[in-house]
Amino acid sequence: MILPLGRGSEVEDWAAIRQRMLRETEAFLEEGLRHPDRYRRIPAIPVGSGEFPRGFGDVFWSQMLATS
């Protein structure tokens, strides 16, 4: 399968896109593990044990999107 998702005028096939996505994801995860102090922790609550306060999502996403 050929997809027009390359950089510039390039055309990448699915295998190339997949490999690029894997490399980029691996680099992102390695950077986060190497420097956890540089990244915001995503809060989590175990299923069925409670819930976040009303409006928490709005505050969280407004902060996340403001830093990107």
C-alpha positions in Angstrom: 0.0 0.0 0.0 1.4 3.4 -0.9 0.3 6.4 1.1 1.0 10.1 0.3 2.2 10.8 3.9 5.8 11.5 3.3 7.8 14.6 4.2 7.7 17.1 1.4 7.0 15.5 -2.0 8.0 12.0 -0.9 5.6 9.1 -1.0 6.1 6.4 1.7 4.8 2.9 1.6 3.1 1.4 4.7 6.3 -0.5 5.9 8.3 2.8 5.8 5.6 4.7 7.7 5.4 1.9 10.3 9.2 1.8 10.8 9.3 5.6 11.1 6.5 5.6 13.7 8.2 2.9 15.7 11.5 4.8 15.7 9.9 8.1 16.7 7.8 6.4 19.5 10.9 4.5 20.8 12.9 7.8 20.9 10.1 9.6 22.7 9.7 6.8 25.3 13.5 6.6 25.9 13.7 10.3 26.4 10.8 10.2 28.9 12.4 7.4 30.8 15.8 9.1 30.8 14.4 12.4 32.1 11.1 11.9 33.9 11.4 15.2 35.6 10.9 17.0 32.2 7.5 15.5 31.6 4.1 15.7 33.2 2.8 12.6 34.7 -0.7 11.5 33.5 -2.9 11.0 36.5 -4.7 7.7 36.8 -7.2 6.1 39.2 -7.7 2.3 39.2 -11.0 1.3 37.6 -13.9 1.2 40.2 -11.9 2.9 43.0 -13.1 6.4 42.5 -13.2 9.3 40.1 -11.5 12.6 39.4 -13.2 15.7 40.7 -15.5 17.5 38.3 -13.5 19.8 36.0 -10.3 18.0 36.6 -10.1 17.0 32.9 -10.6 20.6 31.8 -7.7 21.8 34.0 -5.4 19.0 33.0 -5.9 19.4 29.3 -5.7 23.2 29.4 -2.3 22.8 31.1 -1.1 20.1 28.7 -2.1 22.0 25.6 -0.6 25.2 26.9 2.8 23.5 27.3 2.9 21.9 23.8 
